[in-house]
Amino acid sequence: MNYILGNNDVSIFLAYLLENTRLILHKTLEPLDYNSGPKVLPVKLLQMVKNEFENVEVLEFERFYDDRGKYTSIMPKNFHNLYSLYTRGKTTVEKSYYKNLDKYVKFISIDNNGPEKSYDLFFKKIKESVNKRVIDKQIAKIELNRAITVGDQELNYTNIISTINIVDLVELETSGKLRNSIIDNYSLESFDLPYNDKFVYVCSLDSEEDKTLSKLYKQILATGKPYFRKTYIDDKIIYESMRNIYEKDIEENKILDYIESTQISDNLRIKKVMGIDLVGKFSEWNDNTTLETIYKRSEQLKEFYNFSENNHKKVL
């Protein structure tokens, strides 16, 4: 049997695409960790989304820039260097990272909704199609090339696709070979993965300035502020910061919730280790993960493992 491990959007999406699998809902990540990348349905998945919904179209949202207190609709010179230095600790990063700074972003809209709502509608729908193949239990341990222990049950496996945080995956593997293999192949010391702390805050949309900006823009990218990105979603603002903000509000917007997350500083792009396939931002340790890259990976896995084809889902 082929098993997908994880209780996040990556695992749900893969289970939807790879029908000859069972999904073990082992949770190690929060929704605000964004293991599948930005909450945007990419245009490349248009036909797939049309197969599930009638009212589907391609729309576009706009970003705004805050360059050390100066608002501008055009990305300032050297903004990308300062932004990368703050978020990744270096000015030289892969070109694909700069897509996060693009002025305009196209997305698939369902029922004329924005990117996040459309994304949520799509995932709510596809979850229904995988429910019959779900094992809703936490994993106790994994024995390489043999079995997964779920509760008091041993499940023999043919293939494993892990979407959980790679740090948690190595803790589940009993022999230590998984950890040692990653350390040896990626020149790590004591499994010290390259990352920085990140803090994500959910705030209510209270300030008059942000109420005005939210009608014009979806995101504001910032340098010289405690946060580096804020995203407007209905009556909420999501702030992402590289340091903790010890206040009750941010820019007069009340803090409702927050999580401590992780910002990957160097991509390892670990696709497979000791026979286990890894898919997802924190599974592969790849900050440039998106739904589109996950879809492409699923096609490779489908071919490699000879998973059953579902032609109407093949859109790239």
C-alpha positions in Angstrom: 0.0 0.0 0.0 1.1 3.5 -0.7 0.7 5.9 2.2 0.7 9.7 2.4 1.7 11.1 5.8 0.4 14.5 7.0 -2.6 16.5 8.0 -2.1 19.7 5.9 -3.0 21.0 2.4 -0.1 19.3 0.7 -1.2 15.8 1.9 -4.9 16.5 1.0 -3.8 17.7 -2.5 -1.6 14.7 -3.1 -4.3 12.3 -1.9 -6.7 13.9 -4.4 -4.2 13.6 -7.2 -2.8 10.1 -6.4 -5.9 7.9 -6.0 -4.0 4.7 -5.2 -3.0 5.9 -1.8 -4.2 6.1 1.8 -3.8 9.3 3.8 -2.6 9.1 7.5 -3.6 12.4 9.2 -0.5 12.9 11.2 -0.4 16.6 12.2 2.8 18.4 12.8 2.1 21.7 11.0 -0.3 24.6 11.4 -2.3 26.2 8.5 -0.3 29.5 9.0 3.0 27.6 8.4 1.9 27.5 4.7 3.4 24.1 3.9 1.9 24.3 0.4 3.2 27.8 -0.2 1.0 30.9 -0.7 -2.8 30.4 -0.5 -3.3 31.0 -4.2 -4.7 28.7 -6.9 -2.2 29.1 -9.7 -3.5 29.6 -13.3 -1.8 26.3 -14.4 -4.5 24.4 -12.4 -7.4 26.2 -14.2 -8.8 23.1 -15.9 -8.6 21.1 -12.7 -10.6 23.7 -10.8 -13.1 24.0 -13.6 -13.7 20.2 -13.2 -14.9 20.9 -9.7 -16.7 24.3 -10.0 -18.8 26.1 -12.6 -18.1 29.8 -11.9 -14.3 29.9 -12.4 -12.2 32.7 -13.8 -8.6 34.1 -13.7 -8.3 37.4 -11.7 -5.3 39.4 -10.5 -4.3 41.1 -7.3 -1.9 43.9 -6.7 0.9 44.4 -4.1 2.1 47.7 -2.6 5.5 48.5 -1.1 6.6 50.1 2.1 10.3 51.1 1.7 11.4 52.1 5.2 8.2 54.2 5.8 7.8 55.4 2.3 4.7 54.0 0.5 5.0 53.4 -3.2 3.1 51.4 -5.8 6.4 50.7 -7.7 9.0 48.4 -6.2 12.0 50.7 -5.2 15.5 50.0 -6.4 17.4 47.5 -4.2 14.1 46.7 -2.4 14.6 43.0 -3.2 18.0 43.0 -1.6 16.8 44.6 1.7 13.8 42.3 1.7 15.9 39.2 1.2 18.4 40.3 3.8 15.7 40.6 6.4 13.8 37.4 5.5 16.6 35.1 4.4 19.7 36.7 6.1 21.4 37.3 2.7 21.0 39.4 -0.4 21.8 36.7 -2.9 18.9 34.2 -3.2 17.4 32.1 -5.9 15.5 34.0 -8.6 12.3 32.1 -7.9 12.2 33.8 -4.5 11.7 37.2 -6.1 8.3 36.0 -7.4 7.1 36.8 -3.9 7.8 40.5 -4.7 6.0 40.7 -8.1 3.7 43.7 -8.5 0.8 41.7 -9.9 -0.3 38.1 -9.2 -2.8 36.1 -11.3 -5.0 33.6 -9.4 -8.0 31.4 -10.0 -11.1 32.8 -8.6 -14.1 30.7 -7.6 -17.5 32.5 -7.5 -15.7 35.8 -7.8 -13.9 35.4 -4.5 -10.4 36.5 -3.6 -7.4 34.1 -3.6 -7.7 32.8 -0.1 -11.4 32.2 -0.1 -11.2 30.5 -3.5 -8.3 28.4 -2.2 -10.4 27.3 0.8 -13.4 26.5 -1.3 -11.2 24.2 -3.6 -9.7 22.4 -0.6 -13.0 21.9 1.1 -14.3 20.3 -2.1 -11.3 18.0 -2.7 -11.3 16.8 0.9 -14.6 15.2 0.3 -13.2 13.0 -2.4 -10.4 11.6 -0.1 -12.3 11.1 3.1 -12.9 7.4 2.4 -9.1 6.8 2.2 -8.2 8.6 5.4 -6.8 7.1 8.6 -7.4 9.7 11.3 -4.7 8.8 13.8 -1.2 9.9 14.8 1.8 7.9 13.8 3.8 6.2 16.7 6.8 5.2 14.6 8.2 4.2 11.2 10.4 1.3 10.5 12.3 1.7 7.3 11.3 -0.6 4.4 8.8 -2.3 6.7 5.9 -0.7 8.5 4.2 2.3 9.9 2.8 2.0 13.4 -0.5 3.8 13.9 -1.8 3.4 17.4 -1.5 -0.3 18.1 -1.7 -1.2 14.4 1.2 -2.0 12.1 0.7 -1.0 8.5 3.1 -2.6 6.0 3.9 -0.1 3.2 5.2 -0.2 -0.4 5.8 3.5 -0.7 5.7 6.5 1.7 5.1 10.1 0.7 5.8 12.4 3.7 4.3 15.9 3.8 5.1 16.5 7.5 7.9 18.6 8.8 11.2 16.8 8.1 12.3 17.4 11.7 9.3 15.4 13.0 9.8 12.7 10.3 13.2 11.8 11.6 11.9 11.6 15.1 9.4 8.9 14.0 12.0 6.7 12.3 13.4 4.3 14.8 16.8 3.4 13.6 18.3 6.9 13.2 19.4 6.1 9.6 17.1 8.7 8.2 18.6 11.5 10.3 22.2 10.3 9.6 21.5 10.1 5.8 20.3 13.7 5.7 23.2 14.9 7.8 25.7 13.1 5.6 24.2 14.0 2.2 23.5 17.7 3.0 26.6 18.5 5.1 24.7 19.4 8.2 26.0 19.4 11.7 23.9 17.5 14.3 20.8 18.0 12.0 21.0 21.8 12.2 18.7 22.8 9.4 19.1 26.3 8.0 16.3 28.5 9.3 15.3 31.6 11.3 12.4 32.1 13.6 9.3 33.6 12.1 6.2 34.9 13.8 2.8 35.1 12.1 0.0 37.4 13.6 -3.6 37.4 12.8 -5.1 40.9 13.5 -8.5 42.5 13.1 -8.7 45.2 10.4 -9.2 48.2 12.6 -7.1 51.2 11.5 -8.6 53.6 9.0 -5.4 53.6 6.9 -5.4 49.8 6.5 -9.1 49.8 5.7 -8.4 52.2 2.8 -5.3 50.2 1.6 -7.2 46.9 1.8 -9.7 48.1 -0.8 -6.8 48.7 -3.3 -4.2 46.1 -2.5 -4.0 42.5 -1.4 -0.5 42.6 0.2 2.0 45.2 1.4 5.7 44.2 1.4 7.8 46.1 3.8 11.4 46.9 4.8 12.5 48.7 7.9 9.4 47.5 9.8 9.0 44.8 12.4 7.1 42.8 9.8 8.0 42.1 6.2 4.6 41.3 4.7 1.0 41.9 5.6 -1.9 40.4 3.8 -5.5 41.7 3.8 -8.1 38.9 4.0 -11.7 40.2 4.5 -11.8 41.9 7.9 -8.4 40.4 9.0 -4.7 41.2 8.4 -2.0 38.6 8.5 1.4 40.0 9.5 4.6 38.0 9.0 7.6 39.1 11.0 11.1 37.9 11.7 10.9 38.9 15.4 8.3 38.7 18.1 6.1 41.8 18.5 5.4 42.3 22.2 2.3 44.5 21.8 -1.5 44.1 21.9 -1.9 45.5 18.5 0.1 46.2 15.3 -0.4 49.6 13.7 -3.7 50.0 15.6 -4.9 46.6 14.5 -5.7 44.3 17.4 -3.8 41.0 17.6 -6.3 38.1 17.7 -3.9 35.1 17.4 -0.3 34.2 16.5 2.0 31.3 15.9 5.7 30.8 16.0 6.8 29.4 12.7 9.9 28.9 10.6 11.5 30.9 7.8 13.8 28.7 5.7 17.0 30.5 5.1 18.7 28.1 2.7 16.8 25.6 0.5 17.9 22.0 0.7 15.3 20.6 -1.7 15.4 17.1 -0.3 13.2 15.1 -2.7 13.8 11.6 -1.3 15.6 10.0 1.6 16.0 6.3 2.5 13.1 5.4 0.1 10.7 8.0 1.5 9.5 10.7 -0.9 9.2 14.2 0.6 6.7 16.8 -0.7 6.0 20.2 0.8 7.8 23.3 2.0 9.0 21.9 5.3 9.2 18.3 4.1 11.6 19.1 1.3 13.0 22.2 3.1 12.2 24.3 0.1 10.9 27.8 0.6 9.8 28.1 -3.0 7.1 25.4 -2.8 3.7 26.2 -4.4 0.7 24.3 -5.5 2.0 24.2 -9.0 5.4 22.7 -7.9 3.4 20.1 -5.8 1.3 19.2 -8.8 4.3 18.7 -11.0 5.9 16.5 -8.3 2.7 14.4 -8.1 3.0 13.7 -11.9 6.6 12.5 -11.4 5.5 10.3 -8.5 2.5 9.0 -10.5 4.9 7.9 -13.3 7.6 6.5 -11.0 5.3 4.4 -8.9 2.8 3.7 -11.6 -0.1 5.2 -9.6 -3.4 4.9 -11.3 -4.0 7.7 -13.8 -6.9 10.1 -13.6 -6.8 11.8 -16.9 -9.3 14.6 -16.1 -6.9 15.8 -13.4 -3.9 16.1 -15.7 -3.7 19.7 -16.6 -0.1 20.6 -17.2 
